[in-house]
Amino acid sequence: MADLLITRARIVEQHSSPGAPGPTDVRVADGVVTEVAPGGALAPSPGERVLEADGRWLIPGLWDQHVHMTTWAAFADRLDLSGTTSPAEVLRRVAPAIGALGAAGVEPDRVLIGMGYRASLWVEPASVAALDEVTGPRPVILISGDAHNGWMNTAALRALGLPDRTGVLDENDWFPVITRLAELPEGARTEHDQVRRAMSGAAARGIVGITDFEFASSHRIWPSRIAAGLNGLRVRAGFYEEALDEVLRSGMRTGDTLAGLVTLGPLKIISDGSLGTLTAHCCEPYAPSPDFPRGKQNVSPARLEHLLATANAAGLEVALHAIGDRAVSDALSAFAATGATGSIEHAQLMRRADIGRMATLGLRASVQPAHLLDDRDVTDRVWADRADRAFMLRSLTAAGVPLALGSDAPVSPLDPWLAIDAAVWRAEDGEKPWFPEERITPAQALFASTDGAGPVRSGALGDLVLLDDDPLRTRPRHVRVGATIVGGAPVFAAFDSSR
C-alpha cells in the first residue's frame, strides 16, 4: 500500500453544514486514512507522495454494486443496438455490420455480437429466419438490453451445438448460452485487454470497487486477471448456484480474499425475470403471455429457502434478484425463514408493506436507478396501475433500508454519476421527473454509492476520489472526476499536481 498526503482538499459531508468546507489535509498510510487536519497543518514525510488538491472536493471511493464485468468490458467492441424500436430496425443495423466484416476480410466463422435492443415494446416478434436472411453463414448473437434474452441466427445456434428454433431464447434457455460466448471467436482484442480498458474507464469515473455478477461465475475468473496485472480495482466476485457446491467444498466465506484486491462475493440467485422480457414475477397479472400473465417464478419458495439456509450456514451472503413485487415478497419470506443476510437485487416493484419487512430484516436494497429511465415507458404501459410503487428509493430510505447503488452494466453504463443522477432527478435532461415523490437527495444518493463509507475521516479506508465540482450542488451527471485513489495509490488523475 502506498503512502500519500493530500493537501488542501474540501471534504464533502454527508449532512449539510453552514458555510463552505475549509481546506483540509489528509494522510493515507498502509491503505488507511491516518490523519485529517486543517490545510497546511501536515508536513510531508520522507518518501511520501504528495497530491495537491487545490480546493477540489474529497469523497470516499465509489462502488458499483451490480456489474457483469466481462460482458461490459466487451460491450465497446460490439454492435450497439440501443434505441432500436423493432426487429426490422435491429436488422437494419446488423446488415451493414455484416457487410463491413466481409469487406474487411474477417474470417466467416468470427461471430458478430450486438447488444441493447429492448423487445418489451415491440409489436411484432423477432424471428431466426429474418436474422438468417441478412446474416448468411456468419454466426450472429444479439443480446437484449437487460441481458435476459438473446436472438441468434442459425449459424450461431449450430456453432454452439444448440437445436434450431424459430424465435428468441428467453431467460432459462438463454442464461446458459451467455456464459458460452467465449467459445466463439470474436474480435482481435483479448478479454484481458477489454477488462483493462473497462477498469481504466471505471477509475476515470471515481470507481474503486465493484460487485461482479458475471454469468460465468466471476470467482473463477478474477485470480487469473490479478496474475496478469489487472490490479487497482476492488472486486467482490459473486457466484451462482451452479458453483455453490464448489464454494462449499472450499470452505470459503463471503469476504475471504481470492487474490489481490479480490474477495469472494455473495451467492447470486435469479428468482424471477425482468420487466424488459415481461417476466418479472408480480402479484397481479400484467403480461400478455397466457401461460405467465404474472411473469415467471424461476425458483420455488421451498428451493429458495433451501439455498438461503445452505448459504447462511456456510457464512455466505446472498444477492437475490427480485424485480416483481411477488418475487420481492417471496424473497423477504425466505430471508426471514432462514436468517440469511445480504441484499435484494433490483427491488424494482414492491408492495408498500414489504418495505417495513425489508428494514426489519436488515437487508440492503441493491438498486440501479438508471433503469428507471430505460423502463419508464414500458412501466407506464404494463404497470400503469402500480407504477407509483416502482423504484421507491425515498420510501426505502425513509424506512431505514440501506441503499446500494449500481448499474447492472452493461444494462446501464458503468458510471456511478448516472445512477446518482437518476436517483436524484428521476428524469433525463428536459423531462418531467417521474414520480418525483420518490426522489432522494444528492447526499443520500452519493453516500449510497460509497459501500457504506461515511465522509472521509481518520481510520477510513484509503479509497478516495477528488472531484472538480461540488457533488452536492452540481447535477451529478455533470460532475468531473479529478483523481481516483485505491489504498492510497492513485489509479486515475486528470490533473498533475503531485510532487
Buried (B, 14 or more C-beta within 10 A) or exposed (E): EBBBBBBBBBBBBBEEEEEEBEBBBBBBBEBBBBEBEEBEEBEBEEEBBBBBBBBBBBBBBBBBBBBBBBBBBBBEBBBBBEEBEBBEBBBEBBEEBBEEBEEEEBEEEBBBBBBBBBBBEBEEEBBBEBBBEBBEEBBBBBBBBBBBBBBBBBBBBEBBEBEEEEEBBBBEEBBEBBBBBEEBEBBEBEBBBBBBBBBEBBBBBBBBBBBBBBBBBBBBBBBEBBEEEBBBBBBBBBBBBEBBEEBBEEEBEBEEEBBBBBBBBBBBBBBBBBBBBBBBBBBEEBBEEEEBEBBBBBBEBEBBBBBBBBBBEBBBBBBBBBBBBBBBBBBBBBBBEBEBBBBBBBBBBBBEEBBEBBBEBEBBBBBBBBBBBBBBEBBEEBBEEBBEBBBBBBBBBEBEBBBBBBBBBBBBBBBBBBBBBBBBBBBEEEEEEBBEEBBBBBBBBBBBBBBEBEBBEEEBBBBBBBBBBBBBEBBBBEBEBBBBBBBBBBBBBEBEBBE
